[in-house]
Amino acid sequence: RVITMATVRAPALENKFGDRRVRFTPISEAAFTGIGLGAAGSGYRPVVHWGMVTFSFVAMDQIVNQASKIRYMFGGQADFPVTYRCTTGGGVQLAAQHSQSPYSMFMHLAGLKIILPATPADAKGLLKSSIRDNNPVVFFECSRLANVSGPVPDGDHTVPIGVADVKRAGRDVTVVALAYCVHQALAVADSLAK
C-alpha cells in the first residue's frame, strides 16, 4: 500500500490513484517526515517528497533521531519502509539555499539508505527498489540531471540497492562517481581513451 505525500499537488497521480493514496500536506516538513515514518510503521509504504533537500533540514530531528535509528530501537523486529525524495545539487541558478549537495551528511547516519541515480533507467529502477525496501531510504535527485534523457526499460525494472554499476570497464584506473559526476567521469574516460 503505497501512499505519496508532498507540499505540491500531483494531479496525474491524484487522477490515477485518488486522494486517499496521494496526500497534499501542509508545508511542514517536520510534520510530514514524521507522519511518513509513522505510516511506514503502520503497514504503508509512504513516499515523502521534501522538494529541495534544504527543506529537509527543518525535519532533522525526525530524520536523525527517529528514522535512522528506528529499526535498531525496535530490535530489528519491525519494518519502516519509508522513502524520502528530494532534489539536490547546485550549478543551475537556484540560489544559495537551494544549491547544496549535503548527501554526505545523510550517508553518515547508520540506518538510512542513500540513493543517487545517474541515469533515467537507474532512477526508475532505484526508486522502485527504494519503495520496496523495508528500511528508511533517502532518494536524492540531482538537479543537474533534471533534463537528461535516456532509455528506460519497460515493465517492472528494478536496480538493486548497494550494488555498484560498472558504467565502463577498464584496466588502468578506477573512478567512483555518483549522480551528475558519473557523466563527467565517462566524458573524461572517453577523452583519455583517445
N, C-alpha and C positions, 0 to 999 in steps of 0.2 A: 504494500500500500504506500505508494509514493505520493507525497504532497510537496508543493513548492511554496515558498514564501519570499517576498521581495517588497521593496518600497515603491516599485514602479509596476504598472499594470502590464500584463502579458495577455493581450486579447486573443491571440491564436491558441494559447494553452487554455484560457478560460472557455473559449468556444468548444474546444475539443474535449476537455475533461470536466468542466463545470466548476462552480465556485466552492464546492466542498473540497476539491483537491488542489485548487490554485487559490492561494490566500494573498490578499492585498493587505499588508501590515502597516501599522503606524510607523512613523520614522523614528524608531528607537532600536538601534542595532543591538544594544544590550538586552532588550526585552526579547526580540525575536531570535537572537542567538541562543538564549536560554530556553525559549519555547521550542526551538528545533531540537535541542538536546533532550528536553523532557518528552517530546513527541517520539523521538527515537527510542527512548526507554519504555514507551507505551505501545510499541509494535508497529510504528510507522517508519518510513524511510524518507525523512524530510530533506529537501534541497533548499538551503537558505542562501539567498543571493544578497550579499552585502553591497554590491555595486563596486565602488572603488575600494581597494584594500585598506586605505586610510580610514574608512568608515568603521572598520572592524576594531580600531583602537579603542573606541568607547565601550567595547564589549570584551576587553582583555581579561577581566575577572572571569567571565563565563568561559572564555577560551583557555586561559592559562590554569585557572584553579578548578574548573569543572570539567570541560570537555576532554582536555588532555589527560586528566587523572581518573576519570570516572570508571573506566574498566578495572583499574587497579583498586579503586575504593570498593568495588563490588567483588573483589577477589576473582575477577575473570568470569564470574557466573552470569553476567548479564551483557547483552549486546546493545550498542548505542550507534546504530548506522545512520549518522547524520553527515551530509555533505554540505560544506560551506563553500560557495563560489564567490570569486571576486576578480576584478581586473587589477593588474599590477604593471609597473614599468614606467619609464619616462621617455623623453625624446619625442613626444607627439603634442607638445604645447598644451598640456593640461594643468598648468600652474604648479607651484611648488608642493602644495598639499596633496596633489593627485599624481605626482610623478615619482613615486617611491617603489622600490622593489625589496620589501622587508621580509621576503620569504625565508631568509636565513634565520630570522628571529623565531619563526614558527618551526623550522627544522630542528631547533634545539629543544623542543618540548616533547619529551617522551610521551607516547600515547596518541600523537597525531600523525596521520599520514599526509604527505605533502605531494601534490601533483603539479607539474609544469609542462604541459604538452607543447610540442614544437610544430606539429602539422595538423591539418584538419582531421586526418584519419586517427592520429594519436588522440586528439581532443574527443572525438566521438567514442573511441574505444576506452579511453581512460575515464571519461565521465560515467559511462555505463558501469565500469568496474568500481568506481568510487561509490556510486549509489548502491551497488550490490554488496559492498564491503560492510562488515559488521562493526567497524570502528569509525570514529570521527575522522573525516578527511577534509583537508583544505585544498580546493581546486583553484589554482591561480591561472588566470587567462591573461597572457602577455598582451598589453595594449598595442605593441608594435606588430603583432600578428593578426590584428583585427581584420585587415584587408587581404590577408594571404589566402589564396585559394589553392585547392589541390584535390586529388582523388580521395573519396571517402567510400569505403566498402559498404555495400548494401547489407541489409539484414542485421542480425544480432552480433555485430562486430564488437569484440572486447579486446582490450590490451591489458595484460597482467600488470598489477602494481608491484613495483620493486624489482623489475627485471629490466636491465639495460637493453636498449635497442641500438644495434650497431648500424649506423646510417651509411658508413663507408668503411670497408675493411682495408687494412694496410699492414705494413710490416715495420715501419720506422718510428712512428710517433703515435702516441695515444692522446687524444683530446677528448675531454669530458665536458659537455656543454648541455645547457637546458634552454628551453623556450626559444626566443629570438636568436640567442647565441649559437644554436645548432646551425642555423642558416649561414651565419657569419663564418663558422668553423668550416662548413662544407665549401663555401666560396674560397676561403684561403687554401683548402686542400686542393681544389681544382686548379687554382693559380700556381701552387707549388708543384703540382704534378707535371706541369709543362717544363 
